[in-house]
């Protein structure tokens, strides 16, 4: 598809900011493991915590395609920040699709005032198997009392609001899972372990612990027992962002490989003259463009309100696989230098790997695709 200048305008602004302010120093934060507060402040100024929020609640009200273009830029220049924006968008999608107006006002007021959101689904014993979650919600008068620990929560320590999945009755399996809106300042919420990650180290990833946290019944999103349906409906759209970030990272890896191949001289000529290198670059370019078109097409389907479940899983799976493959191939073109931290490739390989894991592993995505094909 052809992207218009108008559609690209916001993403181009974000890309310019990332290229100028973030890209030159993100490797330093990656090595130090420090939280880059100024980048998060900059993203709030750009409205990146509101890209998925409806205009009537103070958001930017961007189309899925426009959000996808922004995700591509974030993946290209700093996937850690892209992950923060993506998870914030996941919680926002959930609230937009399933919350009532009173709940939306509580949630979006937090974001409009500069806050971030977390999506609390994963637990130490429940990753791909959401039915195995053990965080409980026990009815007590006009409240539900939450107890449990969520892990690998992006924006965990910086979020002002969480969408939390808990079970009202573990014996009911999926039918017991219920979704709650939980503000960060409720008594009993604490931040546990801060994860020391392989990649996307500029994102904040922690445990979030709930100890006798009282949540009013009017904070239940949807109805009791609808939590699994809500989670899957939310992830179905948010997976597109992962595919888009994968495309962005892969396109950057390709650019770096081309630049290096044109300047690295071996056997008295640039290595870009070698047919083996040319073949690698051609394959990388085809992979990037095919994944990009798949992701864009999926975003078009969302905006047109057409069925997109199969394409969402395809976009996530293909975009993340391409990110990993192209990053590794680009590192190979760099040779020994690609393995060194003074060059960008080793960080890009580390960052790329998570795309194949979070928002549903690629093995799970292939299962979803197969089921859609066999209907």
C-alpha positions as CSV (number, residue, x, y, z in Angstrom):
1,X,0.0,0.0,0.0
2,X,1.0,3.6,-0.5
3,X,1.3,5.7,2.7
4,X,0.3,9.3,2.3
5,X,2.2,12.3,3.6
6,X,-0.7,13.1,5.9
7,X,-0.7,9.6,7.4
8,X,3.0,9.7,7.9
9,X,3.2,13.2,9.5
10,X,2.9,12.2,13.2
11,X,5.1,9.2,12.8
12,X,7.7,11.4,11.0
13,X,7.7,13.8,13.9
14,X,8.2,11.0,16.3
15,X,11.0,9.5,14.2
16,X,12.8,12.9,14.0
17,X,12.7,13.2,17.8
18,X,14.0,9.6,18.3
19,X,16.8,10.1,15.8
20,X,17.9,13.4,17.3
21,X,17.3,12.9,21.0
22,X,17.3,9.2,21.7
23,X,19.4,7.2,19.2
24,X,22.7,9.0,20.0
25,X,22.6,8.1,23.7
26,X,20.3,5.0,24.0
27,X,23.2,2.6,24.0
28,X,24.6,4.3,27.2
29,X,21.4,3.8,29.0
30,X,21.3,0.2,27.8
31,X,24.7,-0.5,29.3
32,X,24.1,1.3,32.5
33,X,20.6,0.0,33.1
34,X,19.4,3.4,34.2
35,X,15.8,4.5,33.7
36,X,15.8,7.3,31.1
37,X,13.2,9.6,32.7
38,X,13.8,12.4,30.2
39,X,12.8,10.2,27.3
40,X,9.6,9.3,29.0
41,X,8.9,13.0,29.7
42,X,9.6,13.6,26.0
43,X,7.2,10.9,24.9
44,X,4.5,12.4,27.1
45,X,5.1,15.8,25.5
46,X,4.7,14.2,22.1
47,X,1.4,12.5,23.3
48,X,2.7,9.0,22.8
49,X,0.9,7.8,26.0
50,X,-2.3,9.0,24.3
51,X,-2.0,7.8,20.7
52,X,-4.7,5.1,21.2
53,X,-7.0,7.2,23.4
54,X,-10.2,8.5,21.9
55,X,-10.4,12.3,21.3
56,X,-13.5,12.7,23.6
57,X,-11.3,11.5,26.5
58,X,-8.4,13.7,25.7
59,X,-6.5,11.4,23.4
60,X,-5.1,11.8,19.9
61,X,-7.6,9.4,18.4
62,X,-5.2,8.1,15.8
63,X,-6.1,5.3,13.4
64,X,-4.6,1.9,13.7
65,X,-2.5,2.6,10.6
66,X,-1.1,5.8,12.1
67,X,-0.3,4.0,15.4
68,X,1.4,1.3,13.4
69,X,3.6,3.8,11.6
70,X,4.6,5.3,15.0
71,X,5.4,1.8,16.3
72,X,7.6,1.2,13.3
73,X,9.6,4.4,14.1
74,X,9.9,3.3,17.8
75,X,11.2,-0.1,16.7
76,X,13.7,1.5,14.4
77,X,15.3,3.7,16.9
78,X,14.6,2.4,20.4
79,X,12.4,-0.7,21.0
80,X,12.6,-0.3,24.7
81,X,10.6,2.9,24.5
82,X,8.4,1.3,21.8
83,X,7.5,-1.5,24.3
84,X,6.5,1.1,26.9
85,X,4.2,2.8,24.3
86,X,2.9,-0.5,23.1
87,X,1.9,-1.8,26.5
88,X,0.3,1.5,27.4
89,X,-1.6,1.2,24.1
90,X,-2.7,-2.3,25.0
91,X,-4.3,-1.1,28.2
92,X,-5.8,1.8,26.3
93,X,-7.3,-0.5,23.7
94,X,-8.8,-2.6,26.4
95,X,-10.4,0.4,28.1
96,X,-11.7,1.8,24.8
97,X,-13.2,-1.5,23.7
98,X,-14.6,-2.8,27.0
99,X,-14.9,-0.2,29.7
100,X,-17.9,2.1,30.4
101,X,-17.7,5.8,30.3
102,X,-17.1,6.3,34.0
103,X,-14.2,3.8,34.0
104,X,-12.8,5.5,30.9
105,X,-12.8,8.9,32.6
106,X,-10.8,7.6,35.6
107,X,-8.3,5.8,33.3
108,X,-7.9,8.5,30.7
109,X,-7.6,11.3,33.2
110,X,-4.5,9.6,34.6
111,X,-3.0,9.5,31.1
112,X,-4.0,13.0,30.1
113,X,-2.1,14.2,33.2
114,X,1.1,12.6,32.0
115,X,0.6,9.1,33.4
116,X,1.3,5.6,31.9
117,X,-0.6,2.4,32.1
118,X,0.3,-1.3,32.7
119,X,-1.3,-4.5,31.5
120,X,-1.2,-7.0,34.3
121,X,-1.8,-10.5,32.9
122,X,1.4,-12.5,33.1
123,X,2.3,-14.4,36.3
124,X,5.2,-16.6,37.3
125,X,3.1,-19.7,36.7
126,X,0.9,-18.3,33.9
127,X,2.4,-17.1,30.7
128,X,1.0,-18.5,27.5
129,X,-1.5,-20.5,29.7
130,X,-3.6,-17.6,30.9
131,X,-6.1,-20.0,32.5
132,X,-3.3,-20.9,35.0
133,X,-3.2,-17.4,36.6
134,X,-3.5,-17.5,40.4
135,X,-4.2,-13.8,41.4
136,X,-7.5,-13.9,43.2
137,X,-10.4,-11.5,43.5
138,X,-12.6,-12.2,46.5
139,X,-15.9,-10.5,46.9
140,X,-16.3,-8.5,50.2
141,X,-19.2,-6.2,50.5
142,X,-19.1,-3.6,47.8
143,X,-15.5,-4.5,46.8
144,X,-13.3,-7.2,45.5
145,X,-10.1,-7.9,47.3
146,X,-7.1,-8.7,45.1
147,X,-4.1,-10.9,46.1
148,X,-1.3,-12.1,43.8
149,X,1.8,-11.2,42.0
150,X,2.1,-10.2,38.3
151,X,5.5,-10.5,36.6
152,X,7.3,-9.1,33.5
153,X,4.9,-6.1,33.7
154,X,6.1,-3.3,31.3
155,X,5.6,0.1,32.9
156,X,5.1,-1.7,36.2
157,X,6.8,0.8,38.4
158,X,5.8,3.9,36.5
159,X,2.2,3.2,35.7
160,X,-0.6,5.3,37.3
161,X,-3.2,2.7,36.4
162,X,-3.3,-1.0,35.7
163,X,-5.7,-3.3,33.9
164,X,-5.5,-6.4,36.1
165,X,-6.7,-9.9,35.4
166,X,-7.7,-12.1,38.4
167,X,-9.8,-15.1,39.0
168,X,-13.0,-15.0,41.1
169,X,-12.9,-18.8,41.3
170,X,-9.9,-20.8,40.2
171,X,-12.0,-24.0,39.7
172,X,-13.9,-22.3,36.9
173,X,-10.7,-22.0,34.8
174,X,-11.1,-19.4,32.0
175,X,-14.6,-18.6,33.0
176,X,-13.5,-17.3,36.4
177,X,-11.0,-14.7,35.0
178,X,-12.2,-11.2,35.5
179,X,-10.6,-7.8,34.5
180,X,-10.3,-4.9,36.9
181,X,-9.3,-1.3,36.6
182,X,-6.9,-0.6,39.4
183,X,-5.3,2.8,40.2
184,X,-1.7,2.7,41.3
185,X,-2.3,4.6,44.5
186,X,-4.6,2.0,46.0
187,X,-3.4,0.6,49.4
188,X,-1.7,-2.8,49.1
189,X,0.0,-2.3,45.7
190,X,3.8,-2.6,45.8
191,X,6.5,-3.0,43.2
192,X,8.6,-6.2,43.4
193,X,11.6,-7.3,41.4
194,X,12.9,-5.0,38.7
195,X,13.9,-7.3,35.8
196,X,17.5,-7.1,34.5
197,X,16.7,-7.9,30.8
198,X,18.7,-9.1,27.9
199,X,17.3,-6.4,25.6
200,X,14.7,-3.5,25.5
201,X,16.5,-2.3,28.6
202,X,15.1,1.2,28.3
203,X,11.7,-0.1,29.2
204,X,10.6,-0.5,32.9
205,X,9.8,-4.1,33.6
206,X,8.9,-5.3,37.1
207,X,6.7,-7.4,39.3
208,X,3.5,-5.8,40.6
209,X,2.3,-7.2,43.9
210,X,-1.3,-7.0,45.1
211,X,-1.8,-7.6,48.8
212,X,-5.4,-7.2,50.0
213,X,-6.0,-4.5,47.5
214,X,-9.6,-3.4,47.7
215,X,-11.2,-2.5,44.3
216,X,-14.8,-1.3,44.1
217,X,-17.2,-3.5,42.1
218,X,-17.7,-0.6,39.7
219,X,-14.1,-1.1,38.6
220,X,-14.9,-4.5,37.0
221,X,-14.3,-4.1,33.2
222,X,-17.1,-5.8,31.3
223,X,-18.6,-8.6,33.4
224,X,-17.4,-11.2,35.9
225,X,-15.9,-14.1,33.9
226,X,-15.2,-12.1,30.7
227,X,-11.6,-11.4,31.5
228,X,-10.1,-14.0,29.2
229,X,-12.2,-12.8,26.3
230,X,-11.2,-9.2,27.1
231,X,-7.5,-10.1,27.2
232,X,-7.6,-12.0,23.9
233,X,-9.6,-9.2,22.2
234,X,-7.0,-6.7,23.4
235,X,-3.9,-8.7,22.4
236,X,-5.4,-9.3,19.0
237,X,-4.9,-5.7,18.1
238,X,-1.8,-5.0,20.1
239,X,0.1,-7.7,18.3
240,X,0.1,-5.5,15.2
241,X,2.4,-3.0,17.1
242,X,4.9,-5.8,17.8
243,X,5.0,-6.7,14.1
244,X,5.5,-3.0,13.2
245,X,8.3,-2.6,15.7
246,X,9.9,-5.7,14.2
247,X,9.7,-4.1,10.8
248,X,11.2,-0.9,12.1
249,X,14.2,-2.7,13.8
250,X,14.8,-4.8,10.7
251,X,14.8,-1.8,8.4
252,X,17.3,-0.1,10.6
253,X,19.5,-3.2,10.6
254,X,19.3,-3.3,6.8
255,X,20.3,0.4,6.6
256,X,23.3,-0.2,9.0
257,X,24.4,-3.2,7.0
258,X,24.3,-1.3,3.7
259,X,26.2,1.6,5.1
260,X,28.9,-0.8,6.5
261,X,29.1,-2.9,3.4
262,X,29.8,0.2,1.3
263,X,32.6,1.5,3.6
264,X,34.3,-1.8,4.7
265,X,37.2,-2.6,2.4
266,X,38.5,-6.1,2.1
267,X,40.5,-7.5,-0.8
268,X,41.0,-3.9,-1.9
269,X,37.3,-3.1,-2.6
270,X,34.2,-2.5,-0.5
271,X,32.5,-5.8,0.6
272,X,29.3,-4.6,-1.1
273,X,31.0,-5.7,-4.3
274,X,30.9,-9.3,-3.2
275,X,28.0,-11.3,-4.6
276,X,27.5,-13.1,-1.3
277,X,27.0,-9.8,0.5
278,X,24.7,-8.5,-2.2
279,X,22.6,-11.7,-2.0
280,X,22.2,-11.3,1.8
281,X,21.2,-7.6,1.4
282,X,18.7,-8.5,-1.3
283,X,17.1,-11.2,0.9
284,X,17.0,-8.9,3.9
285,X,15.3,-6.1,1.8
286,X,12.6,-8.5,0.5
287,X,12.0,-9.8,4.1
288,X,11.6,-6.3,5.4
289,X,9.3,-5.1,2.7
290,X,7.1,-8.2,2.7
291,X,6.6,-7.9,6.5
292,X,5.9,-4.2,6.2
293,X,3.2,-4.7,3.7
294,X,1.6,-7.4,5.8
295,X,1.6,-5.2,8.9
296,X,0.2,-2.2,7.0
297,X,-2.5,-4.4,5.4
298,X,-3.6,-5.7,8.9
299,X,-3.8,-2.1,10.2
300,X,-6.0,-1.3,7.2
301,X,-8.3,-4.2,8.1
302,X,-8.7,-2.9,11.6
303,X,-9.5,0.6,10.5
304,X,-12.0,-0.8,8.0
305,X,-13.6,-2.9,10.8
306,X,-13.0,-6.1,8.8
307,X,-11.9,-9.5,10.4
308,X,-8.2,-9.4,11.2
309,X,-7.4,-12.1,13.8
310,X,-5.4,-14.3,11.4
311,X,-3.6,-11.3,10.0
312,X,-2.8,-9.9,13.4
313,X,-1.0,-13.1,14.4
314,X,0.7,-13.2,11.0
315,X,1.9,-9.7,11.4
316,X,3.3,-10.3,14.9
317,X,4.9,-13.6,13.9
318,X,6.3,-12.4,10.5
319,X,7.4,-9.0,11.8
320,X,9.3,-10.5,14.8
321,X,10.9,-13.3,12.8
322,X,12.1,-10.9,10.2
323,X,13.5,-8.6,12.9
324,X,15.5,-11.4,14.4
325,X,16.7,-12.8,11.0
326,X,17.7,-9.5,9.5
327,X,19.4,-8.3,12.7
328,X,21.5,-11.5,12.8
329,X,22.3,-11.3,9.1
330,X,23.3,-7.6,9.5
331,X,25.6,-8.5,12.4
332,X,27.2,-11.2,10.2
333,X,27.9,-8.6,7.5
334,X,29.6,-6.5,10.2
335,X,31.7,-9.5,11.0
336,X,33.7,-9.3,14.3
337,X,32.9,-5.6,14.6
338,X,29.2,-6.5,14.8
339,X,29.8,-8.4,18.0
340,X,31.3,-5.4,19.7
341,X,29.2,-3.0,21.8
342,X,30.7,0.1,20.1
343,X,28.7,-0.9,17.0
344,X,24.9,-1.0,17.0
345,X,24.3,-4.5,15.9
346,X,24.7,-6.5,19.1
347,X,22.1,-4.3,20.9
348,X,19.7,-4.7,18.0
349,X,20.0,-8.5,18.1
350,X,19.3,-8.4,21.8
351,X,16.4,-6.1,21.4
352,X,14.9,-8.1,18.5
353,X,14.6,-11.4,20.4
354,X,11.8,-10.3,22.7
355,X,9.5,-9.6,19.7
356,X,9.3,-13.4,19.2
357,X,8.3,-13.9,22.8
358,X,6.0,-11.3,24.2
359,X,2.3,-10.5,23.3
360,X,2.0,-14.3,22.7
361,X,5.0,-16.4,21.6
362,X,5.4,-17.1,17.9
363,X,4.6,-20.7,18.5
364,X,1.2,-19.6,19.9
365,X,0.7,-17.3,16.9
366,X,1.3,-20.2,14.5
367,X,-1.4,-22.1,16.4
368,X,-3.8,-19.2,16.1
369,X,-3.1,-18.9,12.4
370,X,-3.6,-22.6,11.8
371,X,-6.9,-22.6,13.7
372,X,-8.1,-19.6,11.6
373,X,-7.1,-21.5,8.4
374,X,-8.9,-24.6,9.4
375,X,-12.2,-23.1,10.4
